Amino acid sequence: MSTRDIAVLGAGMHPWGKWGRNFVEYGLAAARTALADAGLTWQDVQYVAGADTIRNGYPGFIAGATFAQALGWSGAQVSSCYAACASGAQAIANARAQILAGLCDVALVVGADAAPKGFFKPVGGDRPDDPDWLRFRLLGATNPIYFALAARRRMAVHGATLDDFAAVKVKNGRHGLANPNARYRKEVTLEDVRESAVVADPLRLLDICATSDGGAALVLTSMDFAKRHGITKPVRIPALSTVTPTFPKTVLDLPDFATDSAMAVPEPDRPFRSALPHAAYEEAGIGPEDLSLAEVYDLSTALELDWYEDIGLCEPGGAEDLLRSGATTLGGRIPVNPSGGLACFGEAIPAQAIAQVCELTWQLRGRAEGRQVENARAGIAVNQGLFGHGSAVIVTA
Amino acid sequence: MSTTGVSTGRERRPAIQGWFTGADGDVRLLGTRCASCGTPYFPRNELACRNPRCAGPRDGSELEEYAFSRRGRVWSYADSRYKPPAPYVSPDPFVPYTVAAVELETERMVVLGQVVPGVTVDDLEVGMEVELTEGVLYTDDDAEYTVWMWRPVN
């Protein structure tokens, strides 16, 4: 056991959907479920870490306090953080640091969102000094445009086909069929994807993840606390990475108008998306060959293929073959997104990275009913937070 | 407002000041460049060179005006088939548009831009040579607002 291990004693979610209610309700439900799962009460929690949502008014910006108030002010230490799509992982990182520093034994991490319909748009008012506002104004560069640019590049460089992208959706659709927290629990065929409307060529509606309501929570504790609590072999988090890109960042990312220039300094050995898991592997002392499963951030079907390479499941350009071999399907060598992924959930931004760790926890406990990866021992959850944020979390049995 | 791309005879104004110049038909992206390490920036960076290993003062004094290469090769491209949310100013009815990410050989960077109206994804290929021009992004009662756009060289 590494001295950097923390225990995952509880995991809980409010099902993803388009429920039309306040995000606090989803977070509260997830928190209570996670606490019950851990066999602990809110009064046991010494530190609460909230992952913020920027589309739900002031309570969203101070999510830690919002959830603490909903649970009943208890005098716990509190933090709130925003890191775009990596907000949930950032909240886990905050709780982990508190536990590893010996400042607390029991932490609760909560993220929840209520998402608007349709395209994400910049928040509030005329802000011509904000690149996120400007990319919409000057380019009409929506999120799907960036996903589509990456997908087209993959087709040109690695020979990916539209049917490869569709096959990712079909796979994830099957994976999520039995997941009670997934929003979409319906078999999807290649034909369904082919016939869905083009949103941003080459991506079609069913290639792009939806925006969802949902909530996820984790109860994290020190290994000593878990032992005292009678859990001798808890699921553990031995490593978590939230590294920044390294200059020059040469891959286009939201909300960029341009990449960094590689004129003065050559491109780094590891682009951003592969630097994130690399740092986590180094910290955990394991490699991709040790993984039983992975939860990757499939904002689009094409991005799932990029992740196969970024987390080291295959060499660059090998993702299509890996997918076609069935290795990443449940029952294969290394199932990817057994939860159904964002394809079945849609994205509830601050909850999503926490939900990935919930799934790994249930898989490593052997309790992912209807989607269990056999003999799961280690998993990775990766997230491209965009805007320079991202995360990789390793979870072991 | 409309974004037909067709000139209406109204006054032309850049949709954003200082990001590109259309002087004498020589449309170029404007940015800055570090006089110390040579790194160019678009959009312009006036704060401090962002190369962490740059030996310059990194207080902004090292950043000078820089006009980018006019031509590059398509790194990737996409289009938008649905009306994006504001602050994009969309004509009614909505007109789909194409976006290209273009690799500039000299600057060794990729720059996004809309592609001139009438060019669709079917007309583009990764690696194709394109050049910078200026086009109308939207119009109102007073003016046509222009922005940099890519167009195939041939």
Interface residues (C-beta under 8 A of the other chain):
Chain A: G118 F119 K121 P122 D126 P128 P131 W133 L134 R135 F136 R137 L138 L139 G140 A141 T142 P144 I145 A148 L149 A150 A151 R152 R153 A156 V157 A197 V198 V199 A200 D201 P202 L203 F247 P248 T250 L252 D256 F257 A258 T259 D260 S261 A262 M263 A264 V265
Chain B: A15 I16 W19 C34 C37 G38 T39 P40 Y41 F42 P43 R50 N51 P52 R53 C54 W75 S76 Y77 A78 D79 S80 R81 Y82 P84 P85 A86 P87 Y88 V89 S90 Y97 V99 A101 T106 E107 R108 M109 V110 V111 L112 G113 Q114 V121 E125 V126 G127 L137 V147
